[in-house]
Amino acid sequence: MEQDLKKFITVKETAKMLGVTPLTLRNWDKSGKLEAGRHPFNNYRVYQRQDIEKLLVEIATNKEKRPTRPPKNRVRKLEVTHL
């Protein structure tokens, strides 16, 4: 029974893992971006640890593929070519 409890994590724990607020998770649940399950006794939102870990891996691999942007405060030169 205790192993089953470790499979599921609360909104607060999930928010901490993902680096977002609990309110953001609730909004994602309402919009369908990241659906939560419900605890059978208290009806609180819960997430499967396995799903969140997969999401974190997916986010990490997408960050690696994305080109890096220069910092916003860095001055960039505009190259003008004449026709």
C-alpha positions as CSV (number, residue, x, y, z in Angstrom):
1,M,0.0,0.0,0.0
2,E,2.8,2.4,0.8
3,Q,4.4,1.9,-2.6
4,D,1.1,2.9,-4.2
5,L,1.2,6.2,-2.3
6,K,4.7,6.9,-3.6
7,K,3.4,6.6,-7.1
8,F,1.3,9.8,-6.7
9,I,2.5,13.2,-5.7
10,T,0.6,16.3,-4.6
11,V,0.2,19.6,-6.4
12,K,2.8,21.2,-4.2
13,E,5.4,18.5,-4.8
14,T,4.7,18.5,-8.5
15,A,5.0,22.3,-8.7
16,K,8.3,22.2,-6.9
17,M,9.7,19.6,-9.3
18,L,8.6,21.5,-12.4
19,G,9.6,25.0,-11.0
20,V,6.1,26.4,-11.4
21,T,3.4,27.5,-8.9
22,P,0.6,25.3,-7.7
23,L,-1.8,27.7,-9.4
24,T,-0.1,27.2,-12.7
25,L,-0.6,23.4,-12.3
26,R,-4.3,23.9,-11.5
27,N,-4.6,26.1,-14.6
28,W,-2.9,23.5,-16.8
29,D,-5.3,20.9,-15.4
30,K,-8.3,23.0,-16.3
31,S,-7.0,23.7,-19.8
32,G,-5.9,20.0,-20.4
33,K,-2.2,20.7,-20.8
34,L,-1.3,18.5,-17.8
35,E,-4.2,16.5,-16.5
36,A,-4.2,15.5,-12.8
37,G,-5.9,12.5,-11.2
38,R,-8.0,12.7,-8.1
39,H,-7.3,11.2,-4.7
40,P,-10.1,8.7,-4.0
41,F,-10.7,9.8,-0.4
42,N,-10.3,13.6,-0.4
43,N,-10.6,14.4,-4.1
44,Y,-7.4,16.4,-4.2
45,R,-5.4,16.6,-7.4
46,V,-2.6,14.2,-7.6
47,Y,0.0,13.4,-10.3
48,Q,1.8,10.2,-11.1
49,R,5.4,10.5,-10.3
50,Q,6.3,8.5,-13.4
51,D,4.5,11.0,-15.7
52,I,6.1,14.0,-14.1
53,E,9.6,12.4,-14.5
54,K,8.9,11.7,-18.1
55,L,7.8,15.3,-18.6
56,L,11.1,16.6,-17.0
57,V,13.2,14.4,-19.3
58,E,11.2,15.7,-22.3
59,I,11.7,19.3,-21.2
60,A,15.4,18.7,-20.8
61,T,15.8,17.2,-24.2
62,N,13.9,20.0,-25.9
63,K,16.1,22.6,-24.2
64,E,19.1,20.9,-25.6
65,K,17.7,21.0,-29.1
66,R,16.6,24.7,-29.0
67,P,19.1,27.3,-30.2
68,T,20.3,29.6,-27.5
69,R,19.3,33.2,-27.7
70,P,21.7,36.1,-26.9
71,P,21.0,37.9,-23.7
72,K,18.5,40.7,-24.0
73,N,20.9,43.3,-22.6
74,R,23.6,42.5,-25.2
75,V,23.9,45.1,-27.9
76,R,23.4,43.6,-31.4
77,K,24.6,45.1,-34.6
78,L,22.3,45.5,-37.5
79,E,24.0,44.8,-40.8
80,V,22.6,46.8,-43.7
81,T,23.3,45.8,-47.2
82,H,22.4,48.0,-50.2
83,L,20.9,46.6,-53.3
